Amino acid sequence: MIKVDNLSKRFGNQVALDNISFEIKEGEIFGFLGPSGAGKTTTINILTGQLSQDSGKAYILNKESNQLLPSDFLNIGIMSDTVGFYGKMTVYKNLQFFAKYHNVSLDKLDVLLKELELFEDKDKKAEKLSTGMKQRMLLIRSILHHPKILFLDEPTSGLDPALSNKVHDILLNLKNEGTTIFLTTHDMSEATKICDRISLLNSGHILEYGSPQEIIDKYSQQDKAIIRFKNGDSIMVSQVEAAKYLGGSDVASVHTLENTLEDIFIKISEDSKNV
């Protein structure tokens, strides 16, 4: 559904993307992870035809992204605060306009408003929304027409954990119904939870590419475990040896050594600066 080949982009002397490549399959949640300024939004803008690359190719819906037609956007959802956001209109009027354009039932709109806890605020002007409320309105707008491809830029930014979980459930349901989701985030735990594959991006470079668990396994000490004793002491042993301690009366806990994506990203980002 999406393919990027050796994509590069500069803004003056600043390198935004440096020869990056990846593919995204149909019905996959793909996480594009990295800190602010890493090149995530630039990549979305190129893939959706809003920005031209300096070199390389970007394909979406079986055509080059710079060849997208207006009709193609009927199959694309983009969560953006610069598209389809009318501050002087109410939440409901913003979304009602979009629903009618796509011939979507207003009943479906009401369901999403209730699911994301915006129904009680539907008559509030969009310019009066908090950051989290605005995020939810823009998410509803991007998924209302059930697109084939969905681009989400930091979709849970500003949301509390309960609402973030609701968003995750919605995205997983869309994935199961065949929607391909391109998700940018700097939240490594979010990516571990819902993404099929990820790219770790920093300063325009892809540092790692694969499933979250593959990357975690690659950088974890899989054969080691920490034994913590009730007297406060601890030792590191092989996992084979750790089995001997299980059930011991003086053992408080046994933990395998598995890094988080956040740990890994920090490590490889630092390593890349020293190359």
Number of C-alpha atoms within 10 A of each C-alpha: 18 21 19 20 15 14 20 21 23 15 9 7 6 10 15 21 26 18 15 19 18 16 13 20 15 14 19 22 24 24 30 27 25 25 15 12 13 22 24 25 17 19 25 20 16 19 24 22 17 12 15 18 19 12 15 15 20 26 20 21 15 11 13 17 23 18 12 17 10 7 8 11 14 15 14 21 23 23 22 18 14 8 10 16 18 16 13 13 15 19 27 22 17 21 26 18 13 18 18 12 11 13 10 15 13 15 9 13 21 17 12 21 21 14 15 19 15 20 16 9 16 19 13 16 17 22 14 13 16 10 11 16 19 19 22 25 24 25 24 20 25 22 23 20 22 18 20 22 26 23 25 23 21 19 21 22 15 16 16 10 10 9 17 18 14 15 19 17 13 16 20 19 12 21 20 12 12 16 25 25 28 21 22 25 21 20 17 19 13 15 23 19 10 19 20 18 22 24 22 25 24 23 21 24 22 21 16 17 17 16 18 24 13 12 21 21 14 12 16 17 14 15 14 18 21 17 19 18 17 11 9 8 10 15 11 16 15 14 17 10 13 19 12 9 15 14 11 10 9 12 17 16 15 20 13 18 15 17 16 18 20 14 14 19 21 10 12 16 17 11 10 12 8 7 5
